[in-house]
Amino acid sequence: MATDMQKLIGTSEDEEEEMEMDVKEEDDDDDEDEEKHIPVTGMVSVDGAFVSSSGNNRFQHHQQIQEQGGNQSGGRRCRPVEEKERTKLRERHRRAITARILAGLRRHGNYNLRVRADINDVISALAREAGWVVLPDGTTFPSRTQVPRPAGGTSTAVVTSSSSHLVQQQTPPTSLRGVSSGYRSSVEYNASRMKGVFVPASSPYDVSPSSRSHSAVVMGDRGGQAENHPLIGGSMDAVDDKQVVDMPPKLQERDFAGTPYIPVYVMLPLGVISMKCELVDPDGLLKQLRILKSVNVDGVMVDCWWGIVEAHAPQEYNWNGYKRLFQIVRELKLKLQVVLSFHECGGNVGDDVCIPLPHWVAEIGRSNPDIFFTDREGRRNPECLSWGIDKERNLRGRTAVEVYFDFMRSFRVEFDDFFEDGIISMIEVGLGPCGELRYPSYPVKHGWRYPGIGEFQCYDQYLLKNLRKAAEARGHAFWARGPDNVGSYNSQPHETGFFCDGGDYDGYYARFFLNWYSQVLVDHGDRVLSLAKLAFEGTSIAAKLAGVHWWYKTTSHAAELMAGFYNPCNRDGYAAVMAMLKKHGAALNFTCAELHMLNRHEDFPEAMADPEGLAWQVLNAAWDVCIPVVSENALLTHDRESYNKILENAKPLNDPDGRHFSSFTYLRLSPLLMERHNFLEFERFVKRMHGEAVLDLQL
């Protein structure tokens, strides 16, 4: 039976031995609990300590039970060996399930849970994300942001500080309009990050074609929580006499009053325009934009999708939905940042809609799949077009670069009055997957999981032809191949002969290949941005750069090399990119501004990630050549701690030249942002980005 159960739960022999020891201790505890049977009733608070209303302590009660029923108690302790074995197996099974839950939460949910965490840790983590406060002794109660003050002004008591006095839990006084109270603690800000119930769909790392457009479902506020008492759901036994709990200190914040004004934009939902190029829910959008305008947001950002506008036939453009949207923005006197998106939407983290490439492009791809990026195994990635066809006339007589330019020129002509009026403040040009200038080296659809190094994407016939020409020009025709000892999507650097310390990545052939691979990336950006500069003369243009921060602390920087950034420890891989942007007067949009808030480098210490180090290198590389830097958050952000980190990166405290972001775009407009406590935090963030004072810091 034990063997069958071991197969069922899949635990190792060492884990079983550890679990068996733990189970024995728990069995003994269970026997003692059966012997005691102490009901926790009639408890009252006396000077901050909870005692029995009869005045008898637990020891006296335990003595009485021993004197009255010692024989029966002794009989219960002599359980059959088979029953104890079944108990152990049940405990092992329970622990195995808990271990799998922990692994999933750590990997896919970014929960910071210790390796030997138990089910109590899981429940606590989930409760905190749902908006509850969980004290170290297990006492659980709703956060102040979640539950209104009880009728009649009554307050509930919580044991706190090093003394035994009671601190009243009160709703903070109502703040002035536009000023969010600083009353809450940092734990409560983390706990109230999401007030609604989060119902996970398939993981962003486990996306199937049938479900990749549904990454998560967020439900509304729960009702009836004002009736919840702070001590309901937690055992009264947990609060012993004179037990005290230290409350966390108030979040320390820097005052940004008087700092430079940084415009704040809000990214509109991905599906704001339908596949028929119609504006979805214009009335609802108008209401939300008016609310954003009321807190002095500078403007909005919207994606103009190639797959929507030029969906059915070459050079047949439908801008109807965007015309109506832009007119609403103009009437509200907001600004516009426009992203020209030449990639597919759907299947990546944060994608909640599916917008493929134009139908006529997909038809060409079925007969000629080499127009898409291809890995060593021949798997095609239809997320965007391969840079190998930038100058190949296989898109109904046009090259890929010509297709991009025709699209940009059509947009410029269609919305000329918005350019003339200054409503459109910036055009961001999509240069690759997710609109970022990088190879699609870590596609979820091909099985990649963080922190895998990814794979090179240069095996379509056009890029291979380009590589062959480069090798022949170098005088080594046999170098016209990709490296063969680089592992697979989910390999780690030390597992490969190419990326390990002292590996082949620094050899003569590898340096040739990596230089060619990264130069193809720079050349693509150079070609497209030169035409964007021509189409949008007089308007700021920008390019987005990915923050590939995992394996940054290794010598090879394998994940960056795969993505096209030739940035090992002995070479600056971003200087060539910045020189190209400088040539065209383009701004840099870097999305790694708050990535160290993801805790991935803590949950996966083996990934050797360093988001802060990467951000420092990239931002300084841009600022050193006087390139404007704009940024956006990578994931949904609603808590004060994340906002503070964004502010610190946007306005570096110790920068001797006073450099800062040129603008910031918040990702993204949603019902969750519009919830009162989230929106108050966002309003406070906007004020600080604008260099205004917030009352709670001034006091």
Backbone hydrogen bonds, N-H to C=O, Kabsch-Sander energy under -0.5 kcal/mol:
donor,donor_aa,acceptor,acceptor_aa,energy
5,M,1,M,-2.3
6,Q,2,A,-2.2
7,K,3,T,-2.0
8,L,4,D,-1.9
9,I,5,M,-2.5
10,G,6,Q,-2.1
11,T,6,Q,-0.6
16,E,12,S,-2.1
17,E,13,E,-2.2
18,E,14,D,-2.2
19,M,15,E,-2.9
20,E,16,E,-2.7
21,M,17,E,-1.9
22,D,18,E,-2.1
23,V,19,M,-3.1
24,K,20,E,-2.3
25,E,21,M,-1.7
26,E,22,D,-2.3
27,D,23,V,-3.0
28,D,24,K,-2.3
29,D,25,E,-2.2
30,D,26,E,-2.8
31,D,27,D,-2.5
32,E,28,D,-2.3
33,D,29,D,-2.4
34,E,30,D,-2.5
35,E,31,D,-2.0
36,K,32,E,-2.1
37,H,33,D,-2.4
41,T,39,P,-1.2
44,V,51,V,-1.9
46,V,44,V,-0.6
46,V,49,A,-3.3
49,A,46,V,-1.7
51,V,44,V,-1.8
51,V,49,A,-0.5
53,S,42,G,-1.7
55,G,52,S,-1.3
61,H,57,N,-1.9
62,H,58,R,-2.7
63,Q,59,F,-2.2
64,Q,60,Q,-2.1
65,I,61,H,-2.0
66,Q,62,H,-2.1
67,E,63,Q,-2.5
68,Q,64,Q,-2.5
69,G,65,I,-2.6
70,G,66,Q,-0.8
73,S,69,G,-2.5
74,G,70,G,-2.7
75,G,71,N,-2.0
76,R,72,Q,-1.8
77,R,73,S,-1.2
78,C,74,G,-0.7
78,C,75,G,-0.7
79,R,77,R,-1.7
84,K,80,P,-1.7
85,E,81,V,-2.3
86,R,82,E,-2.3
87,T,83,E,-2.1
88,K,84,K,-2.3
89,L,85,E,-2.4
90,R,86,R,-2.5
91,E,87,T,-2.3
92,R,88,K,-2.6
93,H,89,L,-2.5
94,R,90,R,-2.4
95,R,91,E,-2.6
96,A,92,R,-2.3
97,I,93,H,-2.1
98,T,94,R,-2.4
99,A,95,R,-2.5
100,R,96,A,-1.9
101,I,97,I,-2.3
102,L,98,T,-2.7
103,A,99,A,-2.4
104,G,100,R,-2.3
105,L,101,I,-2.5
106,R,102,L,-2.7
107,R,103,A,-2.3
108,H,104,G,-2.8
109,G,104,G,-0.7
109,G,105,L,-1.1
111,Y,105,L,-1.9
113,L,111,Y,-1.4
117,A,114,R,-1.5
121,D,118,D,-0.7
122,V,118,D,-1.5
123,I,119,I,-2.6
124,S,120,N,-2.5
125,A,121,D,-2.4
126,L,122,V,-2.4
127,A,123,I,-2.5
128,R,124,S,-2.4
129,E,125,A,-2.0
130,A,126,L,-1.8
131,G,128,R,-1.3
131,G,191,A,-0.5
132,W,127,A,-2.4
133,V,141,F,-3.3
134,V,132,W,-0.5
135,L,133,V,-0.5
135,L,139,T,-3.1
138,G,135,L,-2.4
140,T,230,P,-0.5
141,F,133,V,-2.1
143,S,131,G,-1.7
146,Q,143,S,-1.5
147,V,143,S,-1.6
153,G,150,P,-1.5
154,T,151,A,-0.7
156,T,169,Q,-0.7
158,V,167,V,-1.1
160,T,165,H,-0.8
161,S,245,V,-1.0
167,V,158,V,-1.3
169,Q,156,T,-2.0
170,Q,168,Q,-0.9
179,V,176,L,-2.4
186,S,249,P,-0.9
189,Y,185,S,-1.6
190,N,186,S,-2.0
191,A,187,V,-2.7
192,S,188,E,-2.3
193,R,190,N,-1.2
194,M,129,E,-0.5
194,M,191,A,-0.5
197,V,220,G,-0.8
198,F,196,G,-0.5
199,V,197,V,-0.6
199,V,217,V,-2.1
201,A,215,S,-0.7
206,D,203,S,-1.8
211,S,208,S,-1.3
212,R,208,S,-1.3
214,H,211,S,-2.0
215,S,213,S,-0.6
217,V,199,V,-1.3
219,M,197,V,-2.0
219,M,217,V,-0.5
227,E,224,G,-0.9
228,N,225,Q,-1.5
232,I,229,H,-1.4
234,G,231,L,-1.4
238,A,235,S,-1.1
239,V,236,M,-1.3
240,D,238,A,-1.0
243,Q,240,D,-2.0
256,F,254,R,-0.6
258,G,691,G,-3.0
259,T,256,F,-2.0
262,I,260,P,-0.5
262,I,689,M,-2.1
265,Y,664,F,-2.9
266,V,299,G,-1.6
267,M,666,Y,-3.1
268,L,301,M,-3.0
272,V,269,P,-1.5
274,S,278,E,-2.9
277,C,274,S,-2.0
280,V,272,V,-2.6
285,L,281,D,-2.2
286,L,282,P,-2.4
287,K,283,D,-1.9
288,Q,284,G,-1.9
289,L,285,L,-2.7
290,R,286,L,-2.0
291,I,287,K,-1.7
292,L,288,Q,-2.2
293,K,289,L,-2.5
294,S,290,R,-1.7
295,V,291,I,-0.7
295,V,292,L,-1.0
296,N,293,K,-1.8
297,V,292,L,-2.0
298,D,264,V,-1.9
299,G,264,V,-1.1
300,V,335,K,-2.2
301,M,266,V,-2.0
302,V,337,Q,-2.1
304,C,339,V,-3.5
305,W,303,D,-0.7
306,W,341,S,-2.5
308,I,305,W,-1.2
309,V,305,W,-2.5
310,E,306,W,-2.0
311,A,308,I,-0.8
316,E,313,A,-1.6
317,Y,315,Q,-0.7
318,N,309,V,-1.7
319,W,317,Y,-0.5
321,G,277,C,-1.4
323,K,319,W,-2.2
324,R,320,N,-1.8
325,L,321,G,-2.0
326,F,322,Y,-3.0
327,Q,323,K,-1.9
328,I,324,R,-1.7
329,V,325,L,-2.1
330,R,326,F,-2.4
331,E,327,Q,-2.3
332,L,328,I,-1.5
333,K,330,R,-1.6
334,L,329,V,-2.2
335,K,298,D,-1.9
336,L,423,I,-2.8
337,Q,300,V,-2.5
338,V,426,M,-2.4
339,V,302,V,-2.7
340,L,338,V,-0.6
340,L,428,E,-2.7
341,S,304,C,-2.1
341,S,339,V,-1.0
342,F,340,L,-0.8
344,E,383,E,-2.8
345,C,355,I,-2.7
347,G,212,R,-1.1
351,D,348,N,-2.2
355,I,345,C,-2.3
355,I,353,V,-0.5
359,H,311,A,-1.9
360,W,311,A,-0.9
361,V,358,P,-0.5
362,A,358,P,-2.1
363,E,359,H,-2.0
364,I,360,W,-1.5
365,G,361,V,-2.3
366,R,362,A,-1.5
367,S,363,E,-1.1
368,N,364,I,-2.2
371,I,368,N,-1.6
372,F,369,P,-1.7
373,F,381,N,-0.8
373,F,384,C,-0.7
375,D,379,R,-1.8
378,G,375,D,-1.9
381,N,373,F,-2.2
384,C,381,N,-0.8
386,S,371,I,-3.2
389,I,386,S,-1.5
390,D,387,W,-1.4
392,E,389,I,-1.1
394,N,392,E,-1.8
395,L,398,R,-1.9
398,R,395,L,-0.9
400,A,389,I,-1.8
401,V,390,D,-1.5
403,V,399,T,-2.0
404,Y,400,A,-2.2
405,F,401,V,-2.3
406,D,402,E,-2.6
407,F,403,V,-1.8
408,M,404,Y,-2.3
409,R,405,F,-2.8
410,S,406,D,-2.2
411,F,407,F,-2.1
412,R,408,M,-2.4
413,V,409,R,-2.2
414,E,410,S,-2.5
415,F,411,F,-2.1
416,D,413,V,-1.1
418,F,415,F,-0.6
419,F,415,F,-1.4
420,E,416,D,-2.5
421,D,417,D,-2.1
422,G,419,F,-0.8
423,I,418,F,-1.6
424,I,418,F,-1.4
425,S,336,L,-2.6
425,S,423,I,-0.8
426,M,336,L,-1.1
427,I,540,S,-2.5
428,E,338,V,-3.2
428,E,426,M,-0.5
429,V,427,I,-0.6
429,V,542,A,-2.2
430,G,340,L,-2.3
430,G,428,E,-0.5
431,L,435,G,-0.9
435,G,432,G,-2.0
436,E,433,P,-2.2
437,L,544,K,-2.7
438,R,436,E,-1.6
439,Y,563,A,-2.2
441,S,439,Y,-2.2
446,H,443,P,-1.0
447,G,444,V,-2.1
448,W,443,P,-1.7
452,G,449,R,-3.1
453,I,491,S,-1.8
454,G,489,Y,-2.4
455,E,441,S,-1.7
459,Y,374,T,-2.1
464,L,460,D,-2.3
465,K,461,Q,-1.7
466,N,462,Y,-1.8
467,L,463,L,-2.5
468,R,464,L,-2.3
469,K,465,K,-2.0
470,A,466,N,-2.0
471,A,467,L,-2.4
472,E,468,R,-2.3
473,A,469,K,-2.3
474,R,470,A,-1.4
475,G,471,A,-0.7
475,G,472,E,-0.8
476,H,471,A,-2.4
479,W,476,H,-2.2
480,A,477,A,-1.7
481,R,479,W,-2.5
491,S,488,S,-1.9
495,E,492,Q,-2.0
496,T,493,P,-1.8
497,G,485,N,-0.6
498,F,485,N,-1.8
500,C,496,T,-0.9
503,G,500,C,-2.7
504,D,497,G,-1.9
505,Y,498,F,-2.3
506,D,503,G,-1.1
507,G,504,D,-2.5
511,R,507,G,-2.4
512,F,508,Y,-1.8
513,F,509,Y,-2.8
514,L,510,A,-3.0
515,N,511,R,-1.7
516,W,512,F,-2.3
517,Y,513,F,-2.9
518,S,514,L,-2.2
519,Q,515,N,-1.9
520,V,516,W,-2.0
521,L,517,Y,-1.0
522,V,518,S,-2.0
523,D,519,Q,-2.9
524,H,520,V,-2.0
525,G,521,L,-2.1
526,D,522,V,-2.4
527,R,523,D,-2.3
528,V,524,H,-2.3
529,L,525,G,-2.4
530,S,526,D,-1.6
531,L,527,R,-1.2
532,A,528,V,-2.0
533,K,529,L,-2.6
534,L,530,S,-1.2
535,A,531,L,-2.5
536,F,532,A,-2.7
537,E,534,L,-0.7
539,T,536,F,-2.4
540,S,425,S,-0.6
542,A,427,I,-1.9
543,A,587,A,-2.1
544,K,435,G,-0.6
545,L,589,N,-2.8
548,V,546,A,-0.9
549,H,547,G,-1.4
551,W,607,A,-2.2
552,Y,549,H,-1.2
553,K,608,M,-2.7
554,T,551,W,-1.1
561,L,557,H,-2.1
562,M,558,A,-2.3
563,A,559,A,-1.5
564,G,560,E,-0.7
564,G,561,L,-1.0
565,F,560,E,-2.8
566,Y,564,G,-0.8
567,N,565,F,-2.2
569,C,555,T,-2.7
571,R,568,P,-1.8
573,G,571,R,-0.9
578,M,574,Y,-2.3
579,A,575,A,-2.2
580,M,576,A,-1.8
581,L,577,V,-2.2
582,K,578,M,-2.7
583,K,579,A,-1.9
584,H,580,M,-1.0
584,H,581,L,-0.5
585,G,582,K,-1.1
586,A,581,L,-2.4
587,A,541,I,-2.8
588,L,628,P,-2.8
589,N,543,A,-2.9
589,N,587,A,-0.5
590,F,588,L,-0.7
590,F,630,V,-2.0
591,T,545,L,-1.2
591,T,589,N,-0.5
595,L,592,C,-1.0
597,M,594,E,-2.2
598,L,595,L,-2.2
599,N,596,H,-0.6
602,E,599,N,-0.6
603,D,599,N,-2.9
604,F,600,R,-2.5
607,A,604,F,-2.3
608,M,605,P,-1.4
610,D,549,H,-1.6
614,L,610,D,-2.4
615,A,611,P,-2.8
616,W,612,E,-2.5
617,Q,613,G,-2.2
618,V,614,L,-2.8
619,L,615,A,-2.7
620,N,616,W,-1.9
621,A,617,Q,-2.0
622,A,618,V,-1.9
623,W,619,L,-2.9
624,D,620,N,-2.4
625,V,621,A,-0.5
625,V,622,A,-1.0
626,C,623,W,-1.7
627,I,622,A,-2.4
630,V,588,L,-3.2
631,S,663,S,-1.3
632,E,590,F,-0.7
633,N,665,T,-0.9
637,T,667,L,-0.5
643,Y,639,D,-1.8
644,N,640,R,-2.7
645,K,641,E,-1.7
646,I,642,S,-2.2
647,L,643,Y,-2.4
648,E,644,N,-2.3
649,N,645,K,-2.0
650,A,646,I,-2.5
651,K,647,L,-2.4
655,D,652,P,-0.6
658,G,655,D,-1.5
661,F,650,A,-1.9
662,S,629,V,-3.4
663,S,629,V,-0.6
664,F,263,P,-2.5
665,T,631,S,-2.6
666,Y,265,Y,-3.6
666,Y,664,F,-0.5
668,R,666,Y,-0.6
669,L,267,M,-3.0
674,M,670,S,-1.4
675,E,671,P,-0.5
675,E,672,L,-0.9
679,F,675,E,-3.0
680,L,676,R,-2.4
681,E,677,H,-1.3
682,F,678,N,-2.2
683,E,679,F,-2.9
684,R,680,L,-2.1
685,F,681,E,-2.1
686,V,682,F,-2.5
687,K,683,E,-2.1
688,R,684,R,-1.8
689,M,685,F,-2.4
690,H,686,V,-2.0
691,G,688,R,-1.1
692,E,687,K,-3.0
697,L,694,V,-0.9
698,Q,694,V,-1.7
699,L,695,L,-2.3
